[in-house]
Amino acid sequence: MPEQRPTMKDVADKVGVSRQLVSLVLRDLPGASGETRRRVREVAQEIGYYPDASARVLRGHRSFQLGVLFTMHEPFEIDLVEALLREASSRGYSLVLGPLTAERTQRSVVAELLGQRIEGLIVLAADGGGSRISDLPERIPVVQLGGPRSDGPVDDVRVDDQIGIALLLDHLVGLGHRAITHVTGGAGPNAAERRSEYCAAMTGRGLAPDVVEAEYTEEAGAHAAEVLLARPDLPTAILAANDRCATGVLGTLVRRGIAVPNDVSIVGFDDSSVARLPYVELTTVRHDPRRLAAQALDAVTARIDSPGAERVARRDAPELVIRRSTGPARS
């Protein structure tokens, strides 16, 4: 039998007040003392009670606020948040931002966002702790924008990794590369999908996959480069799971006297701000943050208007951006 959701009565019983008083507090209406307000909110978060957003909408109590759950680790995530802010504003919505940090866990941030009377939630990242994102659609419309795939009834908008990997490999193969190593993103969002697509695409082109484990950071990319340098032979090309990792690979190879792209070509993924730096000039694939933001807003507002609609899964095709980090394979 599924676990029963906490109710307003559960909060009232634990605090020792009436349901009416709990309702006043959670709707930010006058009539309760400061201490009672603090205690009601504390208990509601503790037991995981959140007012039902769809019920508020049906009653006409619209806030026109949307929550965004994200980290501040990836440059492309920041680009997405900025695009979401602009797109939401153009539609008459405001955003309540919920950044995840080491101290601000998913459970606490989700509770904080829901306490702000948001009508929907856009998830760019999740830490897997406390409340699961897949549990939330019972209470509020949720759209996953990139990040880890949810196992629940969550609307999903993301870049098509299959197309992105194919674009990068076709570019490299067209330059004569056959020994193409993939430096992975470890447990990072979409990393498993990119690794899987790389292996399938290499095999489909009659080439042998070669994988070096890393993470979505410059430091991990630098370590992966050292692993490759310790081998008898370097590959002629490296496909990193994101731009930050690719930048770490590139910097280490150059410091060790390897010419990029004459000796080794390097490609990234995302076309984040780091890829465009004049001393990096990384070949990569570009996602359009504005287009992704618009698709996410389309999905979440449609779900607010029609809670029972079918689940949405949208894939946005990226574009190849060729810069100076790739060239013909060395002979």
C-alpha positions as CSV (number, residue, x, y, z in Angstrom):
1,M,0.0,0.0,0.0
2,P,1.5,3.4,-0.9
3,E,2.6,5.7,1.9
4,Q,-0.1,8.1,2.9
5,R,0.7,11.8,2.3
6,P,0.9,14.1,5.3
7,T,-2.2,16.3,5.8
8,M,-2.9,19.7,7.2
9,K,-4.5,17.9,10.2
10,D,-1.2,16.1,10.9
11,V,0.5,19.5,11.1
12,A,-2.3,20.9,13.3
13,D,-2.2,17.9,15.7
14,K,1.6,18.0,16.1
15,V,1.7,21.7,16.7
16,G,-1.4,21.7,18.9
17,V,-3.5,24.2,17.0
18,S,-6.5,24.1,14.7
19,R,-6.5,23.3,11.0
20,Q,-7.8,26.8,10.3
21,L,-4.8,28.4,12.0
22,V,-2.4,26.2,10.1
23,S,-4.2,27.2,6.9
24,L,-3.8,30.9,7.8
25,V,-0.1,30.5,8.4
26,L,0.6,28.6,5.2
27,R,-1.3,31.2,3.2
28,D,0.6,34.0,4.8
29,L,-2.6,35.6,6.3
30,P,-2.8,37.5,9.6
31,G,-4.1,35.9,12.7
32,A,-1.2,33.8,14.2
33,S,1.7,34.8,16.4
34,G,5.3,34.8,15.2
35,E,6.1,31.7,17.3
36,T,3.1,29.8,16.0
37,R,4.0,30.7,12.4
38,R,7.6,29.5,13.0
39,R,6.4,26.2,14.6
40,V,3.8,25.5,11.9
41,R,6.3,25.9,9.1
42,E,8.9,23.9,11.0
43,V,6.6,21.0,11.5
44,A,5.2,21.1,7.9
45,Q,8.7,20.8,6.6
46,E,9.7,18.1,9.1
47,I,6.8,15.8,8.2
48,G,6.8,16.8,4.5
49,Y,3.5,18.5,4.2
50,Y,3.0,21.0,1.4
51,P,-0.2,22.7,0.2
52,D,-1.6,21.2,-3.0
53,A,-0.7,23.7,-5.8
54,S,-3.4,22.4,-8.2
55,A,-6.1,22.9,-5.5
56,R,-5.0,26.5,-5.1
57,V,-5.2,27.1,-8.8
58,L,-8.7,25.5,-8.9
59,R,-9.8,27.9,-6.1
60,G,-8.4,30.8,-8.1
61,H,-5.6,31.5,-5.6
62,R,-2.9,32.1,-8.3
63,S,0.6,33.1,-7.3
64,F,2.1,33.0,-10.8
65,Q,5.3,31.9,-9.3
66,L,7.5,29.0,-10.5
67,G,10.3,27.3,-8.6
68,V,13.7,26.4,-10.1
69,L,15.9,23.8,-8.5
70,F,19.5,24.0,-9.7
71,T,23.2,24.0,-8.7
72,M,25.8,26.7,-9.4
73,H,28.5,24.3,-10.6
74,E,27.9,24.3,-14.3
75,P,28.2,27.4,-16.5
76,F,25.5,26.1,-18.8
77,E,23.1,25.8,-15.8
78,I,23.6,29.5,-15.0
79,D,22.8,30.3,-18.7
80,L,19.6,28.2,-18.4
81,V,18.5,30.0,-15.2
82,E,19.1,33.4,-16.9
83,A,17.0,32.3,-19.9
84,L,14.3,31.0,-17.7
85,L,14.1,34.3,-15.8
86,R,13.6,36.2,-19.1
87,E,11.1,33.7,-20.6
88,A,9.1,33.5,-17.4
89,S,8.9,37.3,-17.1
90,S,7.6,37.5,-20.7
91,R,4.7,35.2,-19.7
92,G,3.8,37.0,-16.5
93,Y,5.4,34.6,-14.1
94,S,8.2,35.2,-11.6
95,L,10.7,32.6,-10.5
96,V,11.7,31.6,-7.0
97,L,15.3,30.3,-7.3
98,G,16.3,27.3,-5.2
99,P,20.1,26.6,-5.5
100,L,21.4,23.3,-4.1
101,T,24.7,23.5,-2.1
102,A,26.4,21.2,0.4
103,E,24.4,22.8,3.2
104,R,21.1,23.3,1.2
105,T,19.9,19.8,0.5
106,Q,17.2,18.9,-2.0
107,R,14.8,18.1,0.7
108,S,15.2,21.5,2.4
109,V,15.2,23.5,-0.8
110,V,12.1,21.8,-2.2
111,A,10.3,22.5,1.1
112,E,11.5,26.1,0.9
113,L,10.2,26.5,-2.6
114,L,6.9,24.9,-2.0
115,G,6.5,27.2,1.0
116,Q,6.7,30.1,-1.4
117,R,3.4,29.1,-3.0
118,I,4.9,28.1,-6.3
119,E,2.5,26.7,-8.9
120,G,5.1,24.6,-10.7
121,L,8.7,23.4,-10.4
122,I,11.5,23.3,-13.0
123,V,14.3,21.0,-12.0
124,L,17.8,21.5,-13.5
125,A,19.6,19.4,-10.9
126,A,18.9,17.1,-8.0
127,D,21.1,15.6,-5.3
128,G,19.0,12.4,-4.9
129,G,18.6,13.0,-1.2
130,G,15.5,13.3,1.0
131,S,12.4,13.9,-1.1
132,R,12.5,12.3,-4.6
133,I,11.6,14.5,-7.5
134,S,9.4,11.7,-8.9
135,D,7.2,12.0,-5.7
136,L,6.4,15.6,-6.3
137,P,4.0,15.5,-9.3
138,E,1.2,14.4,-6.9
139,R,1.5,17.8,-5.3
140,I,2.7,20.2,-8.0
141,P,3.6,20.2,-11.8
142,V,7.2,19.3,-12.3
143,V,9.4,19.6,-15.4
144,Q,12.9,18.1,-15.6
145,L,15.1,20.3,-17.7
146,G,18.2,18.2,-18.4
147,G,19.8,16.7,-15.3
148,P,19.2,13.1,-14.2
149,R,16.3,11.3,-15.7
150,S,13.3,10.9,-13.4
151,D,11.6,7.5,-12.9
152,G,8.3,9.1,-12.2
153,P,5.5,11.0,-14.1
154,V,7.6,14.1,-14.6
155,D,7.6,16.1,-17.8
156,D,11.0,16.0,-19.4
157,V,12.8,18.5,-21.6
158,R,16.5,17.9,-22.6
159,V,19.1,18.1,-25.3
160,D,19.2,15.1,-27.6
161,D,22.6,13.6,-26.6
162,Q,22.4,11.0,-29.4
163,I,22.4,13.8,-32.0
164,G,25.1,15.7,-30.2
165,I,27.5,12.8,-30.0
166,A,26.8,11.9,-33.6
167,L,27.6,15.5,-34.7
168,L,30.9,15.4,-32.8
169,L,32.0,12.0,-34.1
170,D,31.0,12.7,-37.7
171,H,33.2,15.9,-37.5
172,L,36.2,14.0,-36.1
173,V,35.8,11.0,-38.4
174,G,35.6,13.5,-41.3
175,L,39.0,14.8,-40.3
176,G,40.5,11.3,-40.4
177,H,40.3,10.4,-36.8
178,R,39.8,6.8,-35.8
179,A,41.4,6.6,-32.3
180,I,38.8,8.7,-30.4
181,T,38.8,8.5,-26.6
182,H,35.8,9.5,-24.5
183,V,36.5,11.2,-21.2
184,T,33.3,10.7,-19.2
185,G,31.3,12.9,-16.8
186,G,31.2,10.3,-14.1
187,A,28.0,10.5,-12.1
188,G,27.1,14.0,-13.6
189,P,23.8,14.8,-15.2
190,N,23.5,13.1,-18.7
191,A,27.0,11.6,-18.3
192,A,25.7,8.0,-18.5
193,E,23.7,8.8,-21.6
194,R,26.6,10.5,-23.3
195,R,28.9,7.6,-22.6
196,S,26.3,5.1,-23.9
197,E,25.7,7.1,-27.0
198,Y,29.5,7.4,-27.6
199,C,30.0,3.7,-27.4
200,A,27.1,2.9,-29.6
201,A,28.1,5.5,-32.2
202,M,31.7,4.3,-32.3
203,T,30.6,0.7,-32.7
204,G,28.2,1.7,-35.4
205,R,31.0,3.4,-37.3
206,G,33.2,0.3,-37.1
207,L,35.5,2.0,-34.5
208,A,36.6,0.7,-31.1
209,P,35.3,2.7,-28.1
210,D,37.9,3.8,-25.6
211,V,36.7,5.3,-22.3
212,V,38.6,7.2,-19.5
213,E,36.5,7.9,-16.4
214,A,36.4,11.5,-15.1
215,E,33.9,14.1,-13.9
216,Y,32.4,17.3,-15.1
217,T,35.3,19.5,-13.8
218,E,38.5,20.9,-15.1
219,E,40.4,19.0,-12.4
220,A,38.9,15.7,-13.5
221,G,39.7,16.5,-17.1
222,A,43.3,17.3,-16.2
223,H,43.6,13.9,-14.3
224,A,42.2,12.1,-17.3
225,A,44.8,13.7,-19.5
226,E,47.5,12.4,-17.2
227,V,46.0,8.9,-17.5
228,L,46.2,9.2,-21.3
229,L,49.8,10.6,-21.2
230,A,50.9,7.5,-19.2
231,R,49.8,5.3,-22.1
232,P,52.3,4.2,-24.8
233,D,50.2,6.1,-27.5
234,L,47.8,9.0,-27.3
235,P,44.6,8.9,-29.2
236,T,44.3,11.3,-32.1
237,A,41.1,12.8,-30.7
238,I,39.4,13.2,-27.3
239,L,35.6,13.7,-26.9
240,A,35.0,15.0,-23.4
241,A,31.6,14.8,-21.7
242,N,31.3,18.6,-21.2
243,D,33.3,21.8,-21.9
244,R,34.8,22.1,-18.4
245,C,36.2,18.6,-18.6
246,A,37.5,19.2,-22.1
247,T,39.2,22.4,-20.9
248,G,41.0,20.5,-18.2
249,V,42.2,17.9,-20.8
250,L,43.4,20.7,-23.2
251,G,45.3,22.7,-20.6
252,T,47.2,19.6,-19.3
253,L,48.1,18.4,-22.8
254,V,49.4,21.8,-23.8
255,R,51.4,22.2,-20.6
256,R,53.0,18.8,-21.3
257,G,54.1,19.9,-24.8
258,I,51.2,18.3,-26.8
259,A,50.0,20.5,-29.7
260,V,46.3,20.9,-29.9
261,P,45.0,20.2,-32.6
262,N,48.1,19.2,-34.5
263,D,48.8,16.2,-32.2
264,V,45.4,15.7,-30.6
265,S,42.0,17.2,-31.4
266,I,39.6,17.9,-28.5
267,V,35.9,18.4,-28.4
268,G,33.5,19.3,-25.6
269,F,29.7,19.4,-25.1
270,D,27.4,22.3,-24.2
271,D,29.0,25.4,-25.7
272,S,29.2,27.0,-22.3
273,S,31.1,30.3,-21.8
274,V,34.4,28.5,-21.1
275,A,34.4,27.0,-24.6
276,R,34.3,30.5,-26.2
277,L,37.4,31.8,-24.3
278,P,40.1,33.0,-26.7
279,Y,42.7,30.7,-25.2
280,V,40.4,27.7,-25.4
281,E,38.4,28.0,-28.6
282,L,36.8,24.6,-28.1
283,T,34.9,22.7,-30.8
284,T,31.7,21.6,-29.1
285,V,27.9,21.2,-29.6
286,R,25.6,24.1,-28.7
287,H,22.3,24.0,-26.9
288,D,20.2,27.1,-27.2
289,P,19.3,28.1,-23.5
290,R,16.4,30.3,-24.7
291,R,14.8,27.5,-26.7
292,L,15.2,25.0,-23.9
293,A,13.8,27.6,-21.4
294,A,10.8,28.2,-23.7
295,Q,10.1,24.5,-24.0
296,A,10.3,24.0,-20.2
297,L,7.9,27.0,-19.6
298,D,5.5,25.6,-22.2
299,A,5.5,22.2,-20.4
300,V,5.1,23.5,-16.9
301,T,2.4,26.0,-17.7
302,A,0.5,23.4,-19.8
303,R,0.6,21.1,-16.8
304,I,-0.7,23.8,-14.5
305,D,-3.6,24.4,-16.9
306,S,-4.3,20.6,-17.5
307,P,-3.0,18.5,-14.6
308,G,-4.2,15.3,-16.2
309,A,-2.5,15.7,-19.6
310,E,-0.2,13.1,-20.9
311,R,3.5,13.2,-19.8
312,V,5.7,15.3,-22.1
313,A,9.1,14.2,-23.3
314,R,10.9,16.7,-25.6
315,R,14.3,16.4,-27.1
316,D,16.1,19.5,-28.5
317,A,18.6,19.0,-31.3
318,P,22.0,20.7,-30.6
319,E,24.2,22.3,-33.2
320,L,27.9,21.7,-34.0
321,V,30.2,24.6,-33.3
322,I,33.7,24.3,-34.9
323,R,36.6,26.2,-33.4
324,R,40.4,25.8,-33.2
325,S,40.6,22.7,-31.0
326,T,40.1,20.3,-33.8
327,G,42.0,19.5,-37.0
328,P,43.1,16.6,-39.3
329,A,44.3,13.5,-37.6
330,R,48.1,13.2,-37.2
331,S,49.7,10.7,-39.5
